[in-house]
Amino acid sequence: MRFYRNQHIEELAEQRLFQFEQLVGTPLTPPISIERFTEQVLGLDFLWDAIEELPGETILGALKAKDRLIILNERRRPLFDEKPGLVRTTIGHEGGHWDLFIDQATLQHPPLLASDPDDTFVLRSSGIGEVEVIKVLIFFPEGQDLLREIRSRSDDPHEARAVNRYAAAVLMPRRLLCEHALRIDRTQWPNLYGLADQFNVTISALTVRLQQLGLLYVKDGKLFESQDQALGQMTFQF
């Protein structure tokens, strides 16, 4: 497992965004075209398809690395429709798996358990290639054991943190977000919802990103423009 510090992820995302800016030939403005970024910079294509889910499992998307393909789960279209910006976050998340955790030099090598099979594989949202054998094995006890092992590994907290940070850094570039966030009163929810609309992301993704950049602090449901402001107010009240 590769370990990435937040600063490295930010720098990689900024490098990719610079490449994108050079390709489009104009300065980047929100919202970032994540589909065009993913196609032109990462070299990945998209496909909507139904992804098999186990009971209690929600899969928004997956990466089929050997085909350089992001799969968006057709079964979850209602959820995507309900939460504007979620499909963009999902694409950014899978792009993060590709850019951070996929050994692209080995993609032409056949996987250990491969036989044929585009119609026999099921995709899981993970940066590990073994997920492509699940559908072949799921009907056998041994396969179910392997599935449980794969799912436990695919939930690795570092990988999840890293790809989520990558997606946020691409969808809400540090420089651009700071520039726009500093123009508004960030202690008012309507202003934050307006900013989320501007960057075409979910409100939860925006608030997490603002907190990452030190531009927002939430304490007991109350909004502050920074942690220093929150501590200052609490000290004053005391």
C-alpha positions, 0 to 999 in steps of 0.5 A: 500500500502506498502512503500519500501525505496530504501535501503530496496529493494537493501537489499532484492534483495541481500538476494535473490541473495545470496540464488540463489548463494547458490542454484547454488553453484558457484559465480554469474557472469553476465548475471544473469539467471533471469528465473532460479532465478525466478523459484528456488528462487521465486517459479514462473513459466512462460507461453507465452500467448496472453494478451488482451490489450485495445486501446492504452495499451501496456502490456509486462507481468503480474502476476497471483499470485494464480497460481504462474505464470508470463505471458509474452504477446505473442502479444508483441514478436516482441517488445521483439525480437527488444529490447534484454534484455526487456523480462528479465526486464519484468520477473524481474518486475513481480518478484518484484510485487511478492516479494514486494507486494503480500501477499503470505499467503492469496493466497489460499483464493478465490478472492471476485469476483471469479467464475471459471476461468482460461479462463475468466480472463485477466491479467494485469501487476499489484500487485493487485489481482483484475485485474483477474476479468477484462475479466468477467466484461469488457462487462458491463458498471459497469465492465468498470468502475471497469476496469478504477479504477483498471488501475488507481490504477495499475499505482501507482508510488511508486509500479512502482518505487519499482518493477523497482528498484527490477528488476534492483537490481536483473539483475544488482547486485550492487557489480557485476555492480560496479566491471565491470563498474569501469573497463571501460570509462563510458563516451563512449556510445560504452562501455555502450552498451558493458556493457549492452550486458554483463548483457543482459539488455536494454541500458536504464535499464543500464543507469538508474541503473548506475545513481542509483548507482552514477556511471553515470551522464547524462547532456544535452545528455553528459555522465559523470562518476559521478555527481561530475565529471560533476559539476567539469567540469562545474565549470572549464569551467565557 
